[in-house]
Amino acid sequence: MILKSVTESFATIIHGLNVQHLTDQVIHRSKRMILDTLGVGLLGTNTEVFHKTMQYSKIYSSDVSSCVWGHPDLRLPPTYAAFVNGVAVHSMDFDDTWHPATHPSGPVLPALLALSEVLPQNPRISGLDLLLAFNVGIEVQGRLMHFSKEARDIPKRFHPPKVVGTLGSAAAAAKFLGLDQTKCREAMAIAVSYAGAPMANAATQTKPLHIGNAARHGLEAAFLALLGLQGNQEILDIESGFGAFYSNYVPQALPALESYSLLLDQQNIATKRFPAHLGTHWVADATASVRKYLLPTDRIKRIVLRIPDVKYVNRPFPVSEHEARHSFQFIACTVLLDGGISVHSFHKSQVSRPQIRELLAKVELEHPPNNHPNFDTLYCEVSVTLENGSTFTERCDTFYGHWRKPLNQEDLEEKFRTNSSTVLPSEAVEGIIKTVNRLEDIEDCSLLTTFLKQPCLSKKTSRGS
């Protein structure tokens, strides 16, 4: 028996996975991911970074086009529609998160929906086809992340969605396009040369471009593979290939199709309740528990956060919405002051409030040696000391929305309604919910884009969100 290379095993899985691999649990979880991603993407079309990238992408208008979510009068080539819709998904850091750490849906869904509009409609692309390609894209990302110990912790060098997300987008698009096994392998090789973005751009307007570019570049990689472009046949096997992104990369060939089980069947997804870095959600829940003990007249002397050492989320005095979304300190102070976090919490007027700045000056961070920067194991302990000497301490090990404690369906749908109703009329909002909830039975997945192209509500560009 000839052993396959790691790269060849990925091509086999991408080409060979079929609807029989989609268990009821995988279908249920992936539909929740799709609904949530559409919601945060629609909300994200209100943001400044989305409007900037949309203006840029307009110069690439062509006859072969796909829709921009919530903008019925604007169509772009599929790669650029995937780009701007991907930017919208991550524009507020409101999209789903997996373990090892990445945002899995954002690079994949915009690429597939853009592609679905330009493929021949005979035969029609069903909802089950969409679910299968989506899960291929999620699976490739998860498998790649498991090849590195470094990838299991909160990233320090490269932003994972632009590394594994680009390959996930390429794999999903390759599945949608029906590429043969050889061209699936080429799509992976091409995608690796598109992958990678530095963590230095976290907490800036550039970070959402990582998701947008992953969607766009993965789609481009699949198109180029379709046209016969070739790359290194062992791109996933070697240190100078995909291994260049991780210092301890140990790839392994994937299991045989006959016994294959999708990772999404084993590992659920974290869904965010407010738009900020996932690590801040532990802080929010722990701080909310402490706040129950405090009176409006209490004077706070000291706030201690016992959290992992994650430098790019350690921002003592954030000055922009993007910095505030990546600030342990800001989240704790906002919960203490307001009782919770919402989209509005990150508006410029809220970030610069004197009351917030006063509280921020009282925050101290501690990094217990047993509190590792890992989304599966980290915890947050918050201690608030009052001027009268009283100290109150609470700890959060698993916040509501984490994969161990997922949002219930009612709360997930309510999040979608709140987000998407900023852009779409109510009939389109409810139509998307109904369509996604029965996606495996839909004969034509273009029904989704029909709702996404509904006449948008009168909206103002939110310069601070």
C-alpha positions in Angstrom: 0.0 0.0 0.0 1.4 3.4 -1.0 1.1 6.0 1.7 -0.4 9.3 0.7 1.3 12.6 1.5 -0.5 14.9 3.9 -1.3 17.2 1.0 -2.7 14.3 -1.0 -4.8 13.2 1.9 -6.4 16.7 2.2 -7.2 16.6 -1.6 -8.8 13.2 -1.1 -11.0 14.4 1.8 -12.0 17.7 0.0 -13.0 15.8 -3.1 -14.4 12.7 -1.4 -16.5 14.0 1.4 -20.2 13.7 0.7 -23.6 14.4 2.4 -23.4 11.1 4.2 -20.7 12.6 6.4 -23.0 15.4 7.5 -24.5 14.1 10.8 -27.5 15.7 12.3 -25.3 17.4 14.8 -23.0 18.8 12.1 -25.9 20.1 10.2 -27.4 21.7 13.3 -24.2 23.4 14.3 -23.3 24.6 10.9 -26.7 26.1 10.3 -26.2 28.1 13.6 -22.8 29.2 12.3 -24.3 30.3 9.0 -27.2 32.3 10.6 -24.8 34.0 13.0 -22.3 34.9 10.3 -25.0 36.4 8.1 -26.2 38.5 11.0 -22.9 39.9 12.0 -22.0 40.4 8.3 -25.2 42.4 7.8 -24.6 44.5 10.9 -21.0 45.0 9.7 -22.2 46.8 6.5 -22.9 49.8 8.7 -19.2 50.2 9.6 -16.6 52.6 8.3 -14.1 49.9 7.3 -16.8 48.1 5.2 -17.6 51.3 3.3 -14.0 52.0 2.6 -13.4 48.5 1.2 -16.7 48.7 -0.8 -15.6 51.9 -2.4 -12.3 50.3 -3.4 -14.0 47.2 -4.8 -16.4 49.2 -7.0 -13.5 49.8 -9.5 -13.6 46.0 -10.3 -17.3 46.0 -11.5 -18.0 43.4 -14.2 -20.8 41.6 -16.0 -20.2 38.4 -14.0 -21.2 39.5 -10.6 -22.4 38.6 -7.1 -24.3 40.6 -4.5 -23.0 42.7 -1.6 -25.1 41.8 1.4 -27.8 44.4 2.1 -26.9 46.5 -1.0 -29.3 45.4 -3.8 -28.0 48.0 -6.2 -24.4 47.0 -6.0 -22.9 43.9 -7.6 -19.2 42.9 -7.8 -17.1 40.1 -9.3 -17.5 37.1 -7.0 -14.0 37.4 -5.6 -14.6 41.1 -4.6 -18.1 40.3 -3.3 -16.5 37.7 -1.1 -13.9 40.2 0.0 -16.3 43.0 1.1 -18.8 40.6 2.7 -15.9 38.9 4.5 -14.7 42.3 5.8 -18.3 43.0 7.0 -18.4 39.7 8.9 -15.2 40.6 10.9 -15.6 44.4 11.0 -16.7 44.3 14.6 -15.0 41.2 15.8 -18.5 39.7 16.3 -18.1 36.5 14.3 -17.7 32.9 15.7 -14.5 31.4 17.1 -13.3 27.9 17.3 -10.5 26.0 19.1 -7.7 25.9 18.2 -8.2 29.7 17.9 -9.6 30.9 14.6 -12.7 32.5 13.1 -13.9 29.7 10.9 -17.1 30.9 9.2 -16.1 34.3 7.9 -13.5 33.1 5.3 -15.9 30.4 4.0 -19.5 31.6 3.8 -18.9 34.8 1.8 -16.9 32.9 -0.8 -19.6 30.2 -1.2 -22.5 32.6 -1.4 -20.6 34.8 -4.0 -19.8 31.7 -6.0 -23.3 30.3 -5.8 -24.5 33.3 -7.8 -22.2 32.8 -10.8 -22.3 29.0 -11.2 -24.6 27.5 -13.8 -28.0 26.9 -12.3 -28.6 23.6 -14.0 -28.6 21.6 -11.9 -29.5 24.0 -9.0 -27.2 24.2 -6.1 -29.1 22.9 -3.1 -28.9 23.9 0.5 -27.3 20.5 1.2 -24.6 21.3 -1.4 -24.0 24.6 0.5 -23.8 22.8 3.8 -21.4 20.2 2.5 -19.0 22.8 0.9 -19.2 24.9 4.1 -18.3 22.0 6.2 -15.3 21.1 3.9 -14.0 24.6 4.5 -14.5 24.4 8.3 -12.9 20.9 8.4 -9.7 21.9 6.5 -9.2 24.8 8.9 -9.7 22.6 12.0 -7.4 19.9 10.8 -4.6 22.3 9.9 -4.8 24.0 13.4 -4.4 20.7 15.1 -1.0 20.2 13.5 0.7 22.7 15.7 1.0 23.2 19.5 1.6 26.9 18.9 -1.8 27.1 17.1 -3.6 25.8 20.3 -2.9 29.0 22.1 -4.1 32.6 21.4 -1.9 33.7 18.5 1.2 35.9 18.8 2.6 36.0 15.2 0.0 35.3 12.5 -3.8 35.9 12.5 -5.2 32.4 12.0 -8.2 33.3 9.8 -5.8 34.6 7.2 -3.6 31.5 7.5 -6.0 28.5 7.8 -9.0 30.6 6.6 -7.6 31.1 3.2 -7.1 27.3 2.8 -10.6 26.7 4.1 -12.1 29.1 1.6 -10.1 27.5 -1.2 -11.2 24.0 -0.1 -14.9 25.0 0.1 -14.8 26.7 -3.3 -13.0 23.7 -4.8 -15.8 21.5 -3.5 -18.5 23.8 -4.8 -16.8 23.9 -8.2 -16.5 20.1 -8.3 -12.8 20.1 -8.8 -11.1 16.7 -9.2 -8.7 15.4 -6.6 -5.6 16.8 -8.4 -7.0 20.3 -8.7 -8.1 20.2 -5.1 -4.5 19.6 -4.2 -3.4 22.5 -6.5 -6.0 24.8 -4.9 -4.4 24.1 -1.5 -0.9 24.8 -2.9 -2.0 28.1 -4.4 -3.9 29.1 -1.3 -0.8 28.7 0.9 0.9 31.4 -1.2 -2.0 33.7 -0.4 -2.0 33.0 3.3 -0.8 34.9 6.3 -1.3 38.3 8.1 0.6 39.6 11.1 -1.1 40.1 14.5 0.4 43.6 14.6 -2.7 44.8 12.8 -5.1 43.5 15.5 -7.2 46.3 17.0 -7.0 48.4 13.8 -9.3 48.9 10.8 -7.0 46.6 8.8 -7.8 43.4 10.9 -11.2 42.8 9.2 -9.4 42.7 5.9 -7.8 39.5 7.0 -11.2 37.7 6.8 -12.1 39.5 3.6 -8.9 38.6 1.9 -9.1 35.0 3.1 -12.5 34.6 1.5 -11.3 36.4 -1.7 -8.0 34.7 -2.0 -9.3 31.2 -1.3 -11.8 31.7 -4.1 -9.1 32.9 -6.4 -7.0 29.9 -5.6 -9.8 27.6 -6.5 -10.4 29.5 -9.8 -6.7 29.3 -10.7 -6.6 25.6 -9.9 -9.6 25.1 -12.1 -7.7 26.8 -14.9 -4.7 24.4 -14.4 -2.3 26.5 -12.3 0.1 24.3 -10.4 1.9 24.5 -7.1 4.1 22.3 -4.8 2.5 18.9 -4.5 3.7 18.5 -0.9 2.8 22.0 0.3 1.1 20.8 3.5 3.9 18.3 4.3 7.0 20.5 4.4 8.4 23.1 6.8 8.9 25.6 3.9 5.3 25.2 2.8 2.4 25.6 5.2 4.8 24.8 8.0 6.3 28.3 7.6 3.5 29.7 9.6 4.1 27.6 12.7 7.3 26.9 14.6 6.3 23.4 15.7 4.3 22.1 12.7 3.8 18.3 12.8 1.4 17.4 9.9 -0.3 14.0 9.7 -2.2 12.4 6.8 -6.0 12.5 7.4 -8.0 9.4 8.1 -9.6 7.4 5.3 -12.9 8.5 3.9 -14.6 5.3 5.0 -14.0 6.1 8.7 -14.0 9.9 8.5 -15.6 12.0 11.2 -15.9 15.8 10.9 -14.4 17.9 13.6 -17.5 19.9 14.0 -19.2 16.8 15.2 -16.8 16.7 18.1 -16.1 20.4 18.8 -18.8 23.1 19.0 -18.3 26.8 18.2 -18.2 29.9 20.4 -20.8 32.5 19.5 -20.3 36.0 20.8 -22.9 38.0 22.7 -21.1 41.3 22.1 -18.6 42.4 19.5 -15.1 42.1 21.0 -12.2 39.7 21.3 -13.2 36.3 22.6 -11.0 36.6 25.7 -12.9 39.6 26.9 -16.0 37.5 27.3 -14.6 35.8 30.4 -13.9 39.2 31.8 -17.4 40.5 31.1 -19.1 37.5 32.8 -16.8 37.6 35.9 -17.2 41.4 36.2 -21.0 41.2 35.9 -21.0 38.7 38.8 -19.0 41.1 40.9 -21.2 44.1 40.0 -24.2 42.4 41.7 -22.5 43.2 45.1 -22.0 46.9 44.4 -24.2 49.8 45.1 -24.4 52.9 42.9 -22.9 55.0 45.8 -19.9 52.7 46.2 -16.5 54.2 45.4 -14.1 51.8 43.6 -10.5 52.0 44.7 -8.9 49.1 42.8 -9.8 46.6 40.1 -7.7 43.5 39.6 -8.1 41.2 36.5 -6.4 37.8 36.8 -6.2 36.7 33.2 -3.7 35.2 30.8 -0.9 37.3 29.4 -2.2 38.3 26.0 -0.3 41.4 25.0 -2.6 42.6 22.1 -5.7 42.5 24.4 -3.8 44.4 27.1 -4.8 48.0 26.3 -5.0 50.1 29.4 -6.4 53.2 27.7 -8.0 52.4 24.3 -8.7 55.4 22.1 -10.6 53.8 19.2 -13.5 51.3 18.9 -11.1 48.7 17.5 -8.7 49.1 20.5 -11.6 49.0 22.9 -12.7 45.7 21.4 -9.3 44.4 22.2 -9.0 45.7 25.8 -9.5 43.5 28.9 -9.6 46.7 30.9 -12.2 48.5 28.8 -14.6 45.6 28.9 -14.3 45.3 32.7 -14.9 49.0 33.3 -17.8 49.2 30.9 -19.6 46.3 32.6 -19.0 47.9 36.0 -20.3 51.3 34.8 -23.2 50.2 32.5 -24.0 46.6 33.7 -23.3 45.1 30.3 -21.8 45.4 26.8 -23.6 46.1 23.5 -22.7 47.3 20.0 -23.2 50.8 21.3 -20.5 50.4 24.0 -17.8 50.8 21.4 -19.0 54.1 19.8 -16.4 56.8 20.1 -18.5 58.8 22.6 -18.6 55.8 24.9 -14.9 54.9 24.7 -13.9 58.5 25.5 -16.3 59.0 28.5 -14.6 60.6 31.6 -16.2 57.9 33.8 -14.6 55.2 31.8 -11.2 56.9 31.8 -11.4 57.3 35.6 -12.1 53.6 36.1 -9.4 52.5 33.6 -6.8 54.2 35.8 -7.7 51.9 38.6 -7.3 48.6 36.7 -4.4 46.2 37.4 -3.6 43.0 35.6 -2.2 39.8 37.1 -1.2 36.8 35.2 -1.4 33.6 37.3 1.0 31.0 36.1 -1.8 28.4 35.7 -3.9 30.7 33.5 -2.7 29.9 30.0 -3.6 31.9 26.8 -5.8 29.1 25.5 -9.5 29.6 24.7 -10.3 26.1 26.0 -8.7 26.4 29.4 -8.3 30.1 30.4 -10.3 31.7 33.2 -10.8 35.2 34.5 -11.0 36.3 38.1 -12.1 39.9 38.9 -11.5 41.5 42.3 -13.0 44.9 43.0 -11.8 46.8 46.2 -13.9 49.7 47.5 -12.6 52.7 49.3 -14.2 51.4 52.5 -11.9 48.4 52.3 -14.4 45.8 51.1 -13.2 43.4 48.3 -15.5 41.3 46.1 -14.1 38.6 43.9 -15.7 36.4 41.2 -14.4 34.0 38.6 -15.6 32.9 35.2 -14.4 29.6 33.8 -16.9 29.3 30.9 -18.9 32.3 29.6 -22.3 31.9 28.1 -21.7 31.5 24.3 -18.5 29.3 24.7 -18.6 25.9 23.0 -19.0 24.3 26.4 -22.0 26.6 27.1 -23.5 27.5 23.7 -26.2 30.0 23.2 -29.6 28.5 23.1 -31.5 28.7 19.7 -33.8 31.5 20.9 -30.8 33.7 21.9 -28.9 32.9 18.7 -31.9 33.9 16.6 -32.5 37.0 18.7 -28.9 38.0 18.0 -29.4 37.6 14.3 -32.6 39.6 14.4 -31.0 42.5 16.2 -28.0 42.5 13.9 -29.7 42.0 10.5 -32.6 44.4 11.2 -30.2 47.3 11.1 -30.0 46.6 7.3 -32.9 44.4 6.1 -36.7 44.7 6.4 -38.4 42.3 8.8 -39.7 40.0 6.1 -36.2 39.4 4.8 -34.9 38.8 8.3 -37.5 36.2 9.1 -37.1 34.7 5.6 -33.4 34.1 6.3 -34.1 32.5 9.6 -36.6 30.1 8.1 -34.4 29.3 5.2 -31.3 28.6 7.3 -33.3 26.5 9.7 -34.4 24.1 6.9 -31.3 24.6 4.7 -30.8 20.8 4.2 -34.2 20.6 2.6 -33.9 23.7 0.3 -33.6 22.8 -3.4 -32.0 26.1 -4.4 -29.6 27.9 -2.0 -29.9 31.1 -4.1 -33.0 31.7 -2.0 -30.6 33.0 0.7 -29.1 35.6 -1.6 -32.6 36.6 -2.7 -33.2 37.7 0.9 -29.8 39.3 1.2 -30.6 41.5 -1.8 -33.8 42.8 -0.4 -34.2 46.7 -0.5 -32.1 47.9 2.4 -33.4 50.1 5.2 -32.4 53.7 5.3 -29.2 53.6 7.2 -26.4 55.9 8.3 -22.8 54.9 8.2 -21.8 54.5 11.8 -18.3 56.1 11.9 -17.8 54.7 15.4 -18.9 51.1 15.0 
